Amino acid sequence: METAHGSFMTPVFMPVGTQATVKALSPEELEDAGARIILANTYHLYLRPGHGVVEKLGGLHRFMHWDRPILTDSGGFQVYSLSGLRKITEKGVAFQSHIDGSSHFIGPEEAIRIQKSLGSDIIMAFDECVSYPADYKYVLDSVRLTSLWASRCLGEKRGETQALFGIVQGGMYSDLREMSAKALVEMGFDGYALGGLSVGEDADTRQRIIKETTAFLPEDKPVYLMGVGKPEDILEAVILGVDMFDCVMPTRNARNGTLFTSTGRLVIKNAQYIDDERPVDEGCDCYTCSHFSRAYLRHLYMANELLVYRLNSIHNIHYYTRFMDDIRKAIRDERLEEFRDNFYKRREAGNQIVE
Amino acid sequence: METAHGSFMTPVFMPVGTQATVKALSPEELEDAGARIILANTYHLYLRPGHGVVEKLGGLHRFMHWDRPILTDSGGFQVYSLSGLRKITEKGVAFQSHIDGSSHFIGPEEAIRIQKSLGSDIIMAFDECVSYPADYKYVLDSVRLTSLWASRCLGEKRGETQALFGIVQGGMYSDLREMSAKALVEMGFDGYALGGLSVGEDADTRQRIIKETTAFLPEDKPVYLMGVGKPEDILEAVILGVDMFDCVMPTRNARNGTLFTSTGRLVIKNAQYIDDERPVDEGCDCYTCSHFSRAYLRHLYMANELLVYRLNSIHNIHYYTRFMDDIRKAIRDERLEEFRDNFYKRREAGNQIVE
């Protein structure tokens, strides 16, 4: 995909930089770890420091010293999951800040205007995220509202180089997903996201919804599965045609001391690593694995030293970006099924599987 | 000064890497910020991860991926300031770990053996740190004990390339400082430290003690003022002939959001910086000032983002190392007094002075 800040190949994983920083990492480290595009959050940046501040400072890229592409989420999901006292009308959503309880309003027009100020390369339409489970009637009304908002997002003036993605909703109801997808495709977006997944449904249901929904999306536009996920979930979704992913898992797990390796996950605080001279993953060439032992990382973790959050995050982001590189290569070589089989076999053979 | 891990010029400031990491910084960032030698703590590393682990992993340099010189404190100060239930005998000190309350013993022989395992370039003799104020009789006995321990430290086998510094004690009593200094010089160390200062005494008293004590120390050996301090304290001590310094101030202040600048200190959380496009210090060429605005740093700080601890620490360490560079240059140019006058004038002219 081409953007004003360079291009990236898909399928791609986007590290999450909620508050204009991918937690614990510098922009240079993100680049070195292979990140080609990152995600930031409209809701968070609107509340703090304020999109006006970011705009005055030259936009999000300059503000955070990151010159590769940025996708901003519209704030729809965060308004539902983080803020208090929501009141939804056709106009938009009134809510209270999770930081100081102050009152705010964001509707489709506001969401586009905020993202215009931020200057991100890919912006998202404002949607309603329904909770799970939700009854059919509620989800039906919600899909209609999301479609209405989507068309108003398209009508609002955005930055000249900003791509706008629509977000398919519809809960776990196949016909509502179809209705939502068809409505958005009819309007014509630069890409299509699957929202409202990874909200508590089982993996089979998620796979079914992804498969059913992508069938109604155009093949020549990127498909983005929001908030997913584990490496195995990403792999399965790629097989179903998904192109873009974001998830806090690599960075959050890093801060909790859980590291991704080719043979499963490694919990660095475990006593067995106290004097283990090996890197986290012997086949990994990230900065962390190139210079530091499991013993040192465990020491830093047990001593609550800030450096460990960074070193672990570098490794986990590198794991994810290399995983996507490998998937792309397998697609090019037309051996994605073989790649999938090997992925699961390596894990079974490993002795560090946590779940 | 020459060491097995390269040389450094004095006067020098040593960033503090208590637990085998200078908080929030990678070794490369420390180098880029101008650090030539760092300090680590025997007490902390003995307790966690254990000096045996560090030795097995190839020594402190390899463990933490830092190949410039390291000085380790002997643990004397930490045993008094951090641990519980201390019992002091001629043999050494029995104490309880501040981490888990377990019982331990370190005397002069143990302190040298631990530092031999760590493989640091400069090691410190084990001393008794008296509290302040302390009565004359107590300090007299303590100086005698510290001298006895110092001679036993000299007698214990250390690493072939390890330099050993003695620590002058004596509280705020001029004659006891003289007694301590003369006893150590008589024994012959590779360098001499001034311990037991910056413990609550006023600045005039400290200056007096430094001046009186350095008079009894050989001019051709480095003099190290432990735990000091503010830039102005360092400058005044250099004028009195001190060569080496360490202090947590640049890194601790960084984590508290206080930044050193040529015109005084800047408190990044202040509302005035919310949309301030300028770098922390317009004359500074550190990584932080080269890429990030005050507005971004303030945003990260208000949002509790990990990256700010690093960016602030890089700037403050760079400030200190450049400050020492400037002092060395002023000494070479024989204009240290002029440098001192300008230093205070710039501060008075600045409008960001906090104290």
Interface residues (C-beta under 8 A of the other chain):
Chain A: Q19 A20 T21 K23 A24 L25 S26 P27 H44 R48 P49 V53 K56 L57 G58 F63 M64 H65 I274 D275 E277 H291 F292 S293 A295 Y296 R298 H299 L300 M302 A303 E305 L306 L307 Y309 R310
Chain B: Q19 A20 T21 K23 A24 L25 S26 P27 H44 R48 P49 V53 K56 L57 G58 F63 M64 H65 I274 D275 E277 H291 F292 S293 A295 Y296 R298 H299 L300 M302 A303 E305 L306 L307 Y309 R310
